[in-house]
């Protein structure tokens, strides 16, 4: 199963009010494991950069002035994501911007049905929060020390790790570890292994001496490998 974890950086919060994407980062997963394939691009937003947005991601108008326009990379982006499911944190925000950019260049928008929102998953698993990306990194012991500012590719790489944890973790050895270990009592029961131990004090025999003698005489007449003979020997040794 192919999935694309992605993130965007923008000039603000309102894609319908003139704000634009300035960075896209994507990480490919296959069967919930990173393949190493990524898509990353900075974009010229064709407008100014509000100070509040600059403080978040540190991308200035000067830095972005020679970067491609979204129309220049739209087909590359569409080709990279293909028909894979798209994974984002607070996905409605990122998808709002992606679809607004696609509309501007007369491309079909992406259906919300193929989008997975890790924020919604996190809220179901951790209803009392917090569920920001940084908080989830702390909860799942994921290193986010390089995240001094928001960056679309770095955030996508971190989010990919968070997503894997949110959906069950790596299950590293899948129960196929080759190192020898002593099975637990629960494992022994599951595997049908006997857990019987010898009683510290034997139960009193309920048979009379005559009954024991009659039984012994009967067993002596049996031929072949008869388990009762072993039992009688063990009883006589006790």
Buried (B, 14 or more C-beta within 10 A) or exposed (E): EBBBBBBBBBBBEEBEEEBBBBBBBBBBBEEBEBEEEBBBBBBBBEBEBBEEBBEEBBBEBEEBEEBBBBEEBBEEBEEBBEEBBBBBBBBEBBBBBBBBBBEBEEBEEBEEEBBBBBBBBBEEEBEEEEBEBEBBBEBEEBEBEEBEBBBBBBBBBBBBBBBBBBBEEEEEEEEEEEEEEEEEEEEEEEEEEEEEEEEEEEEEEEEEEEEEEEEBEEBEEEEEEEEEBEEBEEEEEE
